[in-house]
Amino acid sequence: MPDEPRFHAELASCPGVRFNGRCFRIVELDAYRNAPTPTLLFDLGPKISAGGQRFSPPGDHRGLYVSAQLATAGAEFADGLTAWKRGECADNVRFTMEVRLQSVLDLTDIKVRRHLGTTKKEIQSAWEGFADLNDGAWPPTWTLGHEAFASKRFDGILFPSTKSASGTCLLIFTERLDKGKTGVAILRKDKSIWERLP
């Protein structure tokens, strides 16, 4: 846990934006085959991953991380857009999904970052190993993700990709999805729904 709230007051007055659009996710074929759940939309959140994720401290909340552009999903998966373009991502499963959220914290907006007192550099800063190197202190992104989820005002966080200069990624708070109002649906090639959350 963070020593004290950093973004609490600012988040209370920060408007969320709607997100309605297509997103993408690429996972390793072996990881998908060996997943402990048969569903395609299994969370990559820290209630499953002991090390957490960029905006998700270990054990704090579930989260589905996706990309708003296919090239960004490739860059995130391949750890670099160059490898994706070279075709080095053959052993993977690609999901296309429709995402509908009512209130997203948009960290791609410089006005929102200024309101929160953070920067793009801080949002994209390294988080893995941060706690180990800082006596258990959380990286700023964990604090922001924790407080955004705890506020109950947001369905997710839109943020600039660290792997694609012009790309954006989306963290979906799957525990905040409200059936009939918000959700995620994986599409088949014929555009029919393969699987959905919630």
N, C-alpha and C positions, 0 to 999 in steps of 0.2 A: 504494500500500500504506500502511496505517496505520503510524505510527512504532513503536508497540508494542501488543501485544494488550491490549484493555480488558475484554473479556467472557469470555476463554478459561476462566478458573477457574470462574466462575459457571455458564457453559454446561455444563461437565463434570458439574455436580451438579444441573442443572435438568431436571426430568422433562418429557418430551414427552407430548402428549395425542393420542388418536386423532381423526381427522376423517373422518366418513362422512356425506355429504349432497350435496344439490343446490347447484350454484353457477351463476353467470351471467356472461356476458361480452358486451359490445356493442362493435362496431368500425364505423368508417365504411365505407360501402358501397364507395367508391372505393378506400380503402386495402385492403380485402379483395380486390377485383377485381385490384388491381395488386401483390398480395403476391408475393414471389419464389418462393414455394412453393405447390403446389396444395393442401396440406393445410389443414384448418380450424383445427387446434390448433397453428398456427405460434407459436413462442415470441415474446414481446415482450422477451426477455431481452437483456442488454447485449452478448452475443456477436454480436447482430444490431444492437442500438441503441448507437451510439458514445457516447451521453450517459449510458447507464446507466438505472437505475430507482431507486425509493426505497430498497430493500434490496439493490441489485445494482450494485456498482461496474463500470465499463466493462471488458469482457473477463474478468470473474471467473467467472461461472456463468450458465447458462441459467435462465430462469424464466418461468413462466406466471402472470400476475396476473389473478385473477378476483374476483368479489364473492359474498358468501354470501346476498345478498338481491337480487331483481330491481330494486327501487327504488334500491339502492346502486349497482348496475351502471349504472343510468340516470343517477344523480347523478355518478358518476365519468366517464361518457362525456360528459355534457352540461356538465360543470364546474359543476354546481349542480342540486339537486333541483327548484328552481322551473322551470327550463327544461325539465326532463324532464316535469314535470306539465303544462306548457303545450303539450306535443306538438311541441317543436322538435327532435325527434330522428328525423325521418322517414327520412332517408337513412342507414340503418344495417342491420347484420346482427346479430341476437341469437342467441346460443348458450346452450342449457341443457345442463348436463353433470352427471354423477354423479362425485363425487370420493371416492376411498378412500385415506387416508393413515394410516400407523401411528404416526408420531411428529411432531407439529407443535409448534413453539415458539409458545405462546399468549400474545401480547402484549396481548390484551384483558383478561387476568387481572392485577389490580393486584398480587397476591402475586408473580407471575412478574416483573413490572417491578421491584418492590422488590428481589427476589433478584438481579436483574441490575444494579441500581444505575442504573436509567433511569426516565423518567417518560413519561406519555402526551404531554405537551407536547414532549418531545425526540423521541419517535417520530414525531410529526406535524409536526415542524419542517421548514422548507424545505430541500431538498437540491439542487435545480437551481441551478447556478451557485456552490454553496458552495465547491468546490475552487478555482475561478477567483478567488474573493474572499479565499481564505485560503492563498495560496501553495502550492496543490496538496494541502492537508490534506483528508482525507476527512470528510464529514459523519458524525455518529454512526450514522446508519442504515446507511450503507455498511459501516462497521466491524462492526456487529452482524450484518448479512446475510452478510458475508464469513466471519466467525468461526462463525456458525451452520452455514453450508454446509460449511466446512472441518472442522468437528467430526465430520461424518459421522453425527451423532446424530439429525438432523431431516430430514423429507421436505419441510418448508415452514415458513412463518411466517404465523400468523393475527394480524391487526392492525386497530386501529380506523381506519375510513375518515376521510379529511380532508374529504370532500365531503358526507357524510351523518352527522349527529350520532349516530344510533343504529346506523349500519351497520358492517359488518365486511368486510374484504377478506382474500384469501388469496394468498400467493406460494407457488407449487408449484415445488420444485426438480426440474425434469424429468429431470435427470441422476441423481437419486437414486431414481427410480421403479423398482420391482422387480416384474417381470411375475408375475402370479399373487397378489401380496401387496398391491401398491399400484397406483393408476392413475387415469386420467381418461378418461371416455367421453362423447362428445357424443350426445345423444338426438334422434331424429326425433320428430315429433308423435305417432306411434303407440307411442312409448317404446322402439322398437328402436334398436340402436346404429348410429350413423352413422360414427363414427370414434373411435379410442381411442389412448391413450398409456399404457404403451409398446406 
